[in-house]
Every structure is written in structure tokens, then in C-alpha cells.
Amino acid sequence: MPAPGRRRRARPAPPRDARGPHGARRGPRRVTASTSAPAGWGVHGQTLAVAQLRADLAADRLAHAYLLTGPEGVGKATLARRLVQAIHCEAPADGVDPCLACAACRRVEDGGAPDFEVVAIGGPCDEESHRDHAADNSTRIRICQARRLTRLSSLAPFHAPPHHAPRRIFVIDTADELQTEAGHALLKTIEEPPASSLLILLATDPDELLPTIRSRCREIALRPMPHADCAGALTESLGLADAEASRLAALARGRYGLAVRLHEDPSL
């Protein structure tokens, strides 16, 4: 982990795009995501990652903490959001596939779902003296934000989804931007998780995490898609001409989410 005070590149405050058996303490089960064509949940090129989470949902054996890793723009935030939608969905297919159309799925997509919060750089905390981290030009997730997560995770969920156990769900975007002190504070919650909480950590560089945090999460690695698959997904989803889809896929190096952002904002 970097020493306290090490300056990192600032990132925008808004999120980019949210138990073995409960309480189990075990090393990560690392799953390398498939690079095949787009499959379930609308997460392009990550078939194996989606299959892992679907299996956990179907068996009612969600980990208390997941760590989704991979380069920026590969789909980590989208996959995390889909997992939250699968838990909240009013009519999930086979009990595990979110419909993406019901009121509950839409609330997750819009960031207004109960018991769901994204913890990101510039986000809120409970300390009156400096609630506005965006105005403070924060470049890391602070310890006061980690303490707020710990407090909220200990509260009973407000909402009971129709098909899954109620949970308070937190997506930490991105966990490799935690202050060292914040990482230690978060570790206590991961080591002794409330039974009704679920943490989903996103990390571009998981080696920046405390090793003890990483070892207590179930780790799923997402990889860029092959160029042809990424270009094909762009053509199918956005209706792009083959040449433009191929150009964007090359610029994004197979990262579908980044390719979409490059299409929407060529100045990136």
C-alpha cells in the first residue's frame, strides 16, 4: 500500500457508471472472466464472471464481500450494479437474472434504491466539519467515509426484496483509492461483517489494497475482450459502422465500457 500522504491522480466524485456462508473467513476464490461475446446481465465479454455471481445467487451463498478487478472501462461498475439489481429485482428470471425494467431495477440504475450506496472519492461522511469532500478536492476515499460505511452497514435493512434476503449493499469505487487509514477501518467491517451487509469492492490495481482486505474478499477478475468481439458488441449495441466500431475497440484495447465512453465523448 502507498504511504499515507502519497498523492494520486484525482478522479471525478460521481460513480462511473454498488458470504460463503455468512461470516466465513477464507481466501479469495479468483475467477478470471471470459472474453467471449456479450452474455447475460448486459455485461459484455464477462460471461464467466456473470456465471459465478448467478451461481452464488441461485445457491443463496453470496459472499459477504466481493472484489471485482480489472482495467478501467472493462465493466466492473456495470457488473456490480447488475448484482445489486439481481438482488432487488421484482421479477428476476430464474430468480437470478434482473429484468432491468421493473421499478426496483430502475431505482438501482438511477442510484436511488434503498439500502444501496456507492462509496467514492468526494462522497459524503458523517463529520460535520468537512462533509463536502468534493469542495475539499479529495483525491482518495477517506477514513471518515469508511467509518460512515461501518455505521450504516450495522443498521437493519429498510427494504425486503421479494426474492432474496434483505441486505445493505455498498459498492466501493474504487477500493484501490482508499486512504491507508480508511483501508484499516474497512478491514474491521470485512473481518466481522454484519449478517445483512454486502460489500462490493472495485479495483483497477488490487495490489494497492491491504493484503488482508484482498484475502477476505471473493475475487473476480474481469479482462478486456478480443478486438473482434469488442467491435462486434459495439456494432450490435450501438449500431456503429464496422470501421468505426473497429477503431473504437482498438483505442479502448478491448474494454467495452471505455469504447462506449470514447464514442460518447471523443475528447477523452
Secondary structure, 3 states (H helix, E strand, C coil): CCCCCCCCCCCCCCCCCCCCCCCCCCCCCCEECCCCCCEHHHECCCHHHHHHHHHHHHCCCCCCEEEEECCCCCCHHHHHHHHHHHHHCCCCECCCECCCCCHHHHHHHHCCCCCEEEEECCCCCCCHHHCCCCCCCCCCECHHHHHHHHHHHCCCCCCCCCCCCCCEEEEEECHHHECHHHHHHHHHHHHCCCCCEEEEEEECCHHHCCHHHHHCCEEEECCCCCHHHHHHHHHHHHCCCHHHHHHHHHHHCCCHHHHHHHHHCCCC
